[in-house]
Amino acid sequence: MDDQLALRIKLFRESGQVRPEVAAFVGDELTALAEAGSTVTEDTAGMLTSHLMMALTRLLDGEPIAAFSTDDQVAGELADHPDAVAKAREISARAERSLGAGLPDSEINFLALHLAVLAQHSPA
């Protein structure tokens, strides 16, 4: 993870927009992605980082996360990216174990889109 991405997480945490445990969880997940060979930088993973931190925070705060009207379209776009979907489901399962907040399917799909984009920016 590059310095700019670490700064993004720090600013979210210090501003109170996300809980410290969410920031730590997301940081750990980004580190794991980098260790697995993904190019994890502000440019490649900034939106993934913000989206995941905010989604987990909303869940922990008890805010409802409604299905999106684009869920079917997103699912269709993910048909060619089964690895991204599998990774998103794994992250959701770890979030459930670690934070008590598993992501609903619509959030998993959006996370998978971010992961598919990250894979395109990473070495094969």
C-alpha positions, 0 to 999 in steps of 0.5 A: 500500500502506498503512502497516499492510500495509507493517508486516505485510511488515516484521514477517514479514521481521524475524522471519525467517518469510520471506526478504528476497527474498520480502518484497521480491517480495511488496511489489513485487507489491502495489505493482504491483496498487495502481498498476493500480488495486486498493485495496491495504490491510491490510483488503483484502490482508492475507490475500493478503500473508501467504498469498503470502509463506508459500507462496513461503517454503515453496517456497524452503525445499523444503517440499512443498505438497500439493494441498488437498481443496478444490481442485475447490471453489475452482476452481469458485468461480473460474469467474466470476473469470477475470481473478483466475486470469490475474493469479495465474498471472502472479504465479506466473510472475514468482515463478518468474523472480525467485525460482525458485519458481513456485506449484503450481496449488492455490496459484495457485487460492488466490491467485486467490481472494484477488485476486478478493476484492481486485477486489471492494474496488477501484474498477471 
